[in-house]
Amino acid sequence: MSATRILPLELIDKAIGSQIWILMRGHIEIVGTLRGFDDYVNLVLDDAVEYAPDPRRGGRTVRTELKSEILLNGNHVAVLVPGGSGPTDYVDAVGS
């Protein structure tokens, strides 16, 4: 039985237009709709939501809606999860 070979950028290309969960270097996670990317894995997202620890809340994960199209620098991306929905244990940010 032969396994189908797929390259990393091909996998990302298949995720365009769908939701993607991104784990950044450090402790920040972002979920959004992937609109585009380049060879350096710089990512353009719509409808993005950031999940980040808040030291003022004892390190609890805080959910913040990012209200515009965003560009993520590929140097800070650690893991991409096509179709992922992000963490489930969080608190809403004040003012969001």
Residue frames relative to the residue before (quaternion, step in Angstrom):
aa qw qx qy qz dx dy dz
M 1.0000 0.0000 0.0000 0.0000 0.00 0.00 0.00
S 0.2480 -0.7925 0.5480 0.1009 3.56 -0.78 1.07
A 0.3358 -0.7336 0.5575 0.1955 3.58 -0.88 0.96
T 0.4352 -0.6783 0.5262 0.2713 3.56 -1.05 0.78
R 0.2909 -0.7668 0.5515 0.1522 3.54 -0.83 1.00
I 0.0017 -0.7837 0.6205 -0.0275 3.56 -0.92 0.96
L 0.3694 -0.7350 0.5309 0.2036 3.55 -0.93 0.93
P 0.6643 -0.5424 0.3318 0.3928 3.61 -1.11 0.60
L 0.6950 0.4640 -0.2981 0.4612 3.61 0.82 -0.88
E 0.5852 0.5545 -0.3708 0.4611 3.61 1.17 -0.48
L 0.6345 0.5241 -0.3251 0.4659 3.59 1.02 -0.77
I 0.6544 0.4941 -0.3104 0.4809 3.58 0.96 -0.86
D 0.6311 0.5474 -0.3289 0.4403 3.59 0.99 -0.83
K 0.6473 0.5220 -0.3121 0.4594 3.58 1.03 -0.76
A 0.6716 0.5120 -0.2858 0.4530 3.60 1.21 -0.52
I 0.4394 0.6951 -0.4721 0.3176 3.64 1.22 -0.11
G 0.7919 0.2699 -0.2411 0.4918 3.53 -0.92 1.00
S 0.7106 0.3906 -0.2614 0.5236 3.58 1.26 -0.08
Q 0.6454 -0.5214 0.3957 0.3938 3.53 -1.33 0.22
I 0.0352 -0.7838 0.6199 -0.0069 3.53 -1.10 0.80
W 0.2681 -0.7353 0.6055 0.1441 3.55 -1.12 0.81
I 0.0939 -0.8143 0.5729 -0.0010 3.57 -0.69 1.13
L 0.1660 -0.7454 0.6393 0.0896 3.54 -0.87 1.02
M 0.2391 -0.7877 0.5592 0.0981 3.53 -0.64 1.22
R 0.6207 -0.4712 0.4341 0.4519 3.55 -1.27 0.17
G 0.6972 0.3632 -0.3066 0.5366 3.58 -0.91 0.81
H 0.6721 -0.5182 0.3655 0.3824 3.56 -1.04 -0.71
I 0.5069 0.6568 -0.4221 0.3654 3.60 1.22 0.24
E 0.0787 -0.7660 0.6372 0.0334 3.53 -1.09 0.84
I 0.0999 -0.7916 0.6020 0.0320 3.57 -1.05 0.78
V 0.0998 -0.7581 0.6424 0.0504 3.54 -1.07 0.85
G 0.2465 0.7684 -0.5638 0.1762 3.57 -0.90 0.90
T 0.5726 -0.5575 0.4645 0.3814 3.52 -1.35 -0.07
L 0.3564 -0.7525 0.5185 0.1946 3.56 -0.63 1.15
R 0.1499 -0.8055 0.5707 0.0542 3.58 -0.73 1.10
G 0.7963 -0.1678 0.1243 0.5677 3.59 1.09 -0.58
F 0.0742 -0.7722 0.6299 0.0385 3.53 -1.37 0.23
D 0.2650 -0.7401 0.5837 0.2033 3.56 -1.30 0.14
D 0.7550 -0.4037 0.2699 0.4405 3.57 -1.31 -0.05
Y 0.6690 0.4708 -0.2954 0.4934 3.60 1.24 -0.36
V 0.4409 -0.7139 0.4123 0.3549 3.58 1.38 0.14
N 0.2534 0.6815 -0.6099 0.3153 3.55 0.98 0.92
L 0.1667 -0.8281 0.5338 0.0387 3.58 -0.77 1.04
V 0.2055 -0.7304 0.6370 0.1357 3.57 -1.13 0.75
L 0.0354 -0.8167 0.5747 -0.0383 3.58 -0.76 1.13
D 0.2031 -0.7180 0.6501 0.1435 3.52 -1.30 0.59
D 0.8372 0.2038 -0.1334 0.4896 3.57 -1.30 0.36
A 0.2518 0.8155 -0.4835 0.1945 3.56 1.03 0.83
V 0.1198 -0.7482 0.6498 0.0601 3.51 -1.25 0.68
E 0.2256 -0.7774 0.5774 0.1065 3.56 -0.89 1.02
Y 0.1214 -0.7488 0.6487 0.0612 3.54 -1.09 0.83
A 0.1439 0.7979 -0.5649 0.1533 3.57 -0.56 1.19
P 0.5132 -0.6339 0.4694 0.3383 3.59 -1.07 0.64
D 0.1940 -0.7696 0.6012 0.0926 3.56 -1.07 0.82
P 0.3627 -0.7620 0.4913 0.2152 3.61 -0.42 1.19
R 0.6073 0.5593 -0.3535 0.4398 3.62 1.17 -0.50
R 0.7272 0.3563 -0.2134 0.5465 3.58 1.25 -0.35
G 0.6398 -0.5666 0.3164 0.4116 3.53 1.07 0.73
G 0.6722 -0.5120 0.2932 0.4472 3.57 1.15 0.57
R 0.3855 0.7226 -0.4884 0.3012 3.59 1.26 0.15
T 0.5044 -0.6508 0.4795 0.3035 3.54 -1.09 0.70
V 0.1678 -0.7876 0.5909 0.0494 3.54 -0.86 1.08
R 0.2901 -0.7543 0.5721 0.1401 3.56 -0.97 0.97
T 0.0096 0.7953 -0.6042 0.0485 3.58 -0.78 1.06
E 0.3120 -0.7390 0.5652 0.1926 3.58 -0.77 1.04
L 0.2509 -0.7426 0.6049 0.1400 3.56 -0.90 1.00
K 0.3164 -0.8461 0.4108 0.1234 3.53 -0.29 1.31
S 0.7440 0.3287 -0.2272 0.5355 3.61 1.17 0.24
E 0.6513 -0.4508 0.4066 0.4553 3.53 -1.32 0.02
I 0.1092 -0.8165 0.5653 0.0436 3.59 -0.91 0.85
L 0.2611 -0.7192 0.6231 0.1623 3.52 -1.34 0.46
L 0.1546 -0.7835 0.5977 0.0712 3.57 -0.74 1.08
N 0.4241 -0.6893 0.5311 0.2508 3.54 -0.96 0.90
G 0.4789 -0.7134 0.4434 0.2553 3.57 -0.70 1.08
N 0.5761 0.6002 -0.3813 0.4030 3.61 1.15 -0.48
H 0.7140 0.4490 -0.2462 0.4775 3.58 1.19 -0.51
V 0.5466 0.6118 -0.3972 0.4112 3.60 1.29 -0.09
A 0.1774 -0.7913 0.5787 0.0866 3.58 -0.83 1.02
V 0.8083 -0.0069 0.0607 0.5856 3.61 0.87 -0.97
L 0.1459 -0.7561 0.6321 0.0867 3.57 -1.11 0.79
V 0.0724 -0.7896 0.6091 0.0181 3.57 -0.90 0.96
P 0.2410 -0.7814 0.5566 0.1468 3.62 -0.11 1.23
G 0.8125 0.2267 -0.1933 0.5012 3.56 -0.91 0.97
G 0.4954 0.6751 -0.4229 0.3463 3.59 1.26 -0.11
S 0.3174 -0.7763 0.5198 0.1625 3.56 -1.11 0.69
G 0.5844 -0.6229 0.3651 0.3704 3.60 1.19 0.11
P 0.7226 -0.4372 0.3113 0.4357 3.54 -1.33 0.01
T 0.3429 -0.7502 0.5307 0.1949 3.57 -1.16 0.55
D 0.6857 0.4382 -0.2741 0.5124 3.60 1.23 -0.31
Y 0.3627 0.7159 -0.5168 0.2981 3.59 -0.11 1.29
V 0.2901 -0.6925 0.6173 0.2348 3.53 -1.40 0.09
D 0.5167 -0.6351 0.4688 0.3315 3.58 -1.10 0.65
A 0.4938 -0.6510 0.4952 0.2951 3.53 -1.09 0.79
V 0.5340 -0.6038 0.4772 0.3500 3.56 -1.13 0.62
G 0.8112 0.2624 -0.2009 0.4823 3.57 -0.93 0.92
S 0.5920 0.5717 -0.3939 0.4094 3.60 1.14 0.11
